[in-house]
Amino acid sequence: MDNNNQLKHVFSSILEIDASLINDDLKYQENPSWDSINHMFLISEIENVFDIEIDADDILEMKSFYHTKEVLSKYNLDFNL
Amino acid sequence: MDYIFDHISSNKSLKFIDVKTNSIYKLNELLLPTEELALKGRQLIFLYLSTSLESVAVYLSFLASKHPVVLLNNGIGAILKQNLEKEYKPSIIYDVNRNEIINYSLKEIKNKAINISVFINDNSSILVHETIRLLLSTSGTTGSPKLVKLSEHNILQNALSICDYLPINKKDIVPLNLPLNYSYGLSVLHSNAIKGGTIVCGLPDILTKDFWRCLDVYKFTSIAGVPFIYEMLNRIGFLKKHYPSLKYISQAGGNLSENIKMQFIDYCRENNIEFFVMYGQTEATARISYVPSDRLVEKVKSIGIPINNGKMIIDAETEELLYSGPNVFGGYAKKKEDLKFWETINPLKTGDLAFKDEDGFYHIKGRLKRMVKVFGNRVNLDEIEALLKSSLDMSLLACTGINDKFILVAHCEDALNESQLKKTIFETYKIQGPAIKFKRFDKLPKTKNEKIDYKKIAEEYLEN
């Protein structure tokens, strides 16, 4: 699985939404299941799956699916942005 | 009769800031002319609120009236809202998320600053006992029809007791960062409206940069949080930064893990911030006890001492923590007929098992019922178990709580649709999917009396 699909899979499993509904426009708080609690679950699942440690300041930057990819690019993960 | 609104309106320092427009308002600029609705007698009012300026204005305007008010979260789903309205038949509904409601007409009420619309049904008239002033849900977002009945006396006395121990003063700038339909969030508004200075409305979510920019810009003097918020603050680097305006922080809504509590205690000592750990229930309007901030280090495991005018007793036989005081509710309402009655409840049975130490501080050691608190949501495990059993049509299933963080579903199925179950639990109880864990057993562990051994189930899960 490439990084893009792997990240989609993480979002889909944590937010319990179909992978086909996950696109760059998916935004924190706009989707009812992407609340602050699931946001923290997302962070720890992303850390597990990609084996990285996300910096505290970056957590607030991951405010959409697109922004999440942007942040993760800083950790040497390629999303073809 | 002493009214909370009179205490609020006599606070001449009280101001409200709307973050969205960066405007400042005095209380009288917020109040809407609810008398223009021409309601006859006392009518049941439903308010679906956020923490926006409009929500605060609508709530305070109805608090100034004598109508009984039900506070609900505006984020709950439309179907859940309809079910609640079908049950209670309110005369007035305030909900910015809907354009129309069947059998209701829209009516505008406004003042110079604010313009809102409410839904009105002139034919509805539900009898509500004269003592009932405010109704709160214990569950927050699940849309359960179970409401806690509170009186004018309850809310005023609880707010005054809170003012008695929190260092609230006229110079304070307090953010409304908790929902107003949640008893803790409402208590922040009440106590600060009586004794504080500036109340900040319409804030963005605490997990956004904008919230922290607002803290800097408006110079918040306090933050209130449930355990999850503290865990989050810890994770987003709060403890590595300095916030010179902060004077105190408070925590309630469940037990904060000792490790994180200690980190905040150290941080607060280094930064000259007072830290208040508190305990309560919606059934006690909000607050039951608190730990005086100068005793927190030595009483880190305690829920503290009773608030002013409150009394805590331990039942000699069951060890259950009992509470009595002017803030104890008047019973539950599950349907509109229950609104006709006010029960005198003395004492309030908290459902928590506790002991009192030699210094008079109380400590929780367990729960009488099988309840867990998952992210501030109080859930009855037996209820979840029953829901899952009926939706799956299976009997070999048991739910238990793991450290107040997760719910473990123990089962004996070979192929369980975990995703479907998580969805069911989220829809009914608003418990996030990742907070639900599963473990398959060949046979569910039983006690000597052939009862499910929940302790064993939890132990076996934690061992792996």
Boltz contact constraints between the chains, C-beta under 6 A:
constraints:
  - contact:
      token1: [A, 14]
      token2: [B, 434]
      max_distance: 6.0
  - contact:
      token1: [A, 16]
      token2: [B, 422]
      max_distance: 6.0
  - contact:
      token1: [A, 16]
      token2: [B, 423]
      max_distance: 6.0
  - contact:
      token1: [A, 16]
      token2: [B, 433]
      max_distance: 6.0
  - contact:
      token1: [A, 29]
      token2: [B, 205]
      max_distance: 6.0
  - contact:
      token1: [A, 36]
      token2: [B, 207]
      max_distance: 6.0
  - contact:
      token1: [A, 37]
      token2: [B, 375]
      max_distance: 6.0
  - contact:
      token1: [A, 37]
      token2: [B, 432]
      max_distance: 6.0
  - contact:
      token1: [A, 38]
      token2: [B, 432]
      max_distance: 6.0
  - contact:
      token1: [A, 39]
      token2: [B, 207]
      max_distance: 6.0
  - contact:
      token1: [A, 40]
      token2: [B, 232]
      max_distance: 6.0
  - contact:
      token1: [A, 41]
      token2: [B, 434]
      max_distance: 6.0
  - contact:
      token1: [A, 56]
      token2: [B, 236]
      max_distance: 6.0
  - contact:
      token1: [A, 56]
      token2: [B, 237]
      max_distance: 6.0
  - contact:
      token1: [A, 59]
      token2: [B, 236]
      max_distance: 6.0
  - contact:
      token1: [A, 60]
      token2: [B, 209]
      max_distance: 6.0
